[in-house]
Amino acid sequence: MTTNYDAEQIQVLEGLEAVRKRPGMYIGSTGPRGLHHLVYEVVDNSVDEALAGYCKHIQVTLNADGSVTVTDDGRGIPTGIHPRTGKSALETVLTILHAGGKFGQGGYKVSGGLHGVGISVVNALSEWVEVTVWRDKKVHKMRFERGLTKGEMDIQPYKENRTGTSVTFMPDIAIFTTGIEFDYNTLAGRLRELAYLNAGVEITFTDNRLELLKSDEPRVETYHYAGGIREYVEYMNHEKQPLHEEIIYVQGERNNVEVEVALQWCVDAYSDNLLGFANNIRTVDGGTHLEGLKAVLTRTMNAIARKRNKLKESDSNLAGENVREGLTAVISVKVPDPEFEGQTKTKLGNTEVRGIVDTLVGEALSEYLDFRPNVADAILEKAIQAFNAAEAARRARELVRRKSVLESSTLPGKLADCSSRDPGESEIFIVEGDSAGGSAKQGRDRRFQAILPLRGKILNIEKTDDAKIYKNTEIQALITALGLGIKGEEFDASQLRYHRIIIMTDADVDGAHIRTLLLTFFYRYQRSMVDQGYVYIACPPLYKIERGRNHYYCYSDRERDQLIASFPENAKVETQRFKGLGEMMPQQLWDTTMNPDSRTLKRVEIEDAAEADRIFTVLMGDRVAPRREFIETYGPKLNLTDLDI
């Protein structure tokens, strides 16, 4: 464990000037995602203190004025004079990009975040930042405005022997022009995740925005999980029926790489759910740690199957997707020098990690199952059932596989394709029924917009095995039209025929149900497609308001009421409620819903993967009791009506 953490260990790489000019380079965007990223950067510093063994409690508070405070009981940012900058280490860390204790071998063994970019970027993109450090029986305070130091450091004696850091910042509305209001649920999901990944760390999350809460009391939640990722798997499987009660847990360290894995198979699940983390960052695009886990699971289970005579010598090996059917797993690795790949930097590239995961998990899993033959048999029986179901579905799968995405003649007959062959500019609208499909086909821009009408409701694949999936005509049409591979195979974005897959359904209960079934299909069949941002939801208008020769489109009841209220009291107004897309003229559909210059699209994003998985299980799975409980709990709050449970 490293103990020296002084001014000398803060290394300086470059200045801060570019951050305010090009904020997207540092936080991804200046929309809601980038805004919330600021909080994660500050929290990551506190978590890094916890990883180093110095911090037990982190407090995150949304203040009434819109600012955020993150306080920890770590060692406190060093306050001595930095030998290179001549400024205090605290001011150096806050005002100079790439200044931090995470570059050399002195401050931290492993760390997440952006390696010292974090807190200086937060400072640069905030209207103001106030930092308090408790260290050496003193309390140190500094204020910054838009990245610049305001005044000298205020140092006062402090009687208690307290250590730690508190950072309060107000995001700059000049940077985040779409708004600086934080979403409680978005932050709660990430903080809960961090608490699961760092067993024993307590994170308290408080919302003091009483006016927004419409409450006299602040909202407070505490995340503290002594069981760490074991409790994470338990949380995800809460509504499922486990195949074995005890969660299999592996922990080990090799060549300074720490590995933690938690595994549990479930009876009532046909797909796997593997979450990978590297230094607390969710690796949505996978990486070497997940590759190692998949390889060792397949090899180990096949070896045990042969050993226990579940497979004969002449039998083929169980495939990876057979072994993983029904599996929920979390793998968390801590790597001293992580290499992240991919456009979003969410794929772990360190080649040595694959072998380390393979060796550690292989040894531990084999030993665990040798002593628990009943658990091994239950897992193997489920895997063999999956293998047999896959064989039964093979012909249907091969039919789909043969329909090459490069040969337009094999595409579904009802698909109205676009003329462009560039997936980057092409988009496909998935619509319900021939009526809406007709309007969409006439209203579209044929150059880059394709239309795929579906008849009726597709299968709910949450509770359907592969054999039925591949025999379903509508699902075959979807798989072939989009250029998807086979379920369970690695998602290959280069085979995708359209980079915007847009669900466009009616604004009624049936339309919402079809949209949910489609989202379930994408999430369970090729979840990487959702994670990588290819799936969208169209937003057609609910109303057309006519007053004289002018007409307006409204997308919600509230928007309609506000528009009508803006007219003179005696104005003659006609309101048309669109029950379905088929009621709209092609030109109306183009103007309101399909024209890239005037439409609104919602990109489907998964902020909290564990919660998303749980909700899909509750609402779309076989078990009625959890669904009824969910609706009874949340229905009155959300004013849910017309729900079929």
HELIX and SHEET records of a PDB file:
HELIX    1   1 ALA A    7  GLN A    9  5                                   3    
HELIX    2   2 ALA A   18  LYS A   21  1                                   4    
HELIX    3   3 GLY A   24  ILE A   27  1                                   4    
HELIX    4   4 PRO A   32  LEU A   51  1                                  20    
HELIX    5   5 ALA A   89  THR A   95  1                                   7    
HELIX    6   6 GLY A  118  ALA A  124  1                                   7    
HELIX    7   7 TYR A  184  LEU A  197  1                                  14    
HELIX    8   8 LEU A  210  LEU A  213  1                                   4    
HELIX    9   9 ILE A  229  MET A  236  1                                   8    
HELIX   10  10 THR A  288  LYS A  307  1                                  20    
HELIX   11  11 GLY A  320  ARG A  324  1                                   5    
HELIX   12  12 THR A  351  ASP A  370  1                                  20    
HELIX   13  13 PRO A  373  ALA A  392  1                                  20    
HELIX   14  14 ARG A  394  ARG A  402  1                                   9    
HELIX   15  15 SER A  408  THR A  410  5                                   3    
HELIX   16  16 GLY A  433  GLY A  443  1                                  11    
HELIX   17  17 ILE A  461  LYS A  463  5                                   3    
HELIX   18  18 ASP A  466  LYS A  471  1                                   6    
HELIX   19  19 THR A  473  LEU A  482  1                                  10    
HELIX   20  20 ALA A  493  GLN A  495  5                                   3    
HELIX   21  21 VAL A  509  TYR A  525  1                                  17    
HELIX   22  22 ARG A  527  ASP A  531  1                                   5    
HELIX   23  23 ASP A  557  SER A  566  1                                  10    
HELIX   24  24 LEU A  581  GLU A  583  5                                   3    
HELIX   25  25 PRO A  586  LEU A  589  1                                   4    
HELIX   26  26 TRP A  590  MET A  594  3                                   5    
HELIX   27  27 ALA A  609  MET A  620  1                                  12    
HELIX   28  28 VAL A  624  LEU A  638  1                                  15    
SHEET    1   A 8 LEU A 148  PRO A 157  0                                        
SHEET    2   A 8 LYS A 138  GLU A 145 -1                                        
SHEET    3   A 8 SER A 126  ARG A 135 -1                                        
SHEET    4   A 8 GLY A 164  PRO A 171 -1                                        
SHEET    5   A 8 VAL A  68  ASP A  72 -1                                        
SHEET    6   A 8 HIS A  57  LEU A  62 -1                                        
SHEET    7   A 8 GLU A 202  ASP A 207  1                                        
SHEET    8   A 8 ARG A 219  TYR A 223 -1                                        
SHEET    1   B 5 ILE A 248  ARG A 254  0                                        
SHEET    2   B 5 VAL A 257  TRP A 265 -1                                        
SHEET    3   B 5 LEU A 327  LYS A 334 -1                                        
SHEET    4   B 5 ASN A 273  ALA A 278  1                                        
SHEET    5   B 5 ILE A 281  ARG A 282 -1                                        
SHEET    1   C 2 PHE A 340  GLU A 341  0                                        
SHEET    2   C 2 LYS A 347  LEU A 348 -1                                        
SHEET    1   D 5 GLN A 449  LEU A 454  0                                        
SHEET    2   D 5 GLU A 427  GLU A 432  1                                        
SHEET    3   D 5 ARG A 500  MET A 504  1                                        
SHEET    4   D 5 VAL A 535  ALA A 538  1                                        
SHEET    5   D 5 LEU A 601  ARG A 603 -1                                        
SHEET    1   E 3 ASN A 550  CYS A 554  0                                        
SHEET    2   E 3 TYR A 543  ARG A 547 -1                                        
SHEET    3   E 3 GLU A 574  ARG A 577 -1                                        
END                                                                             
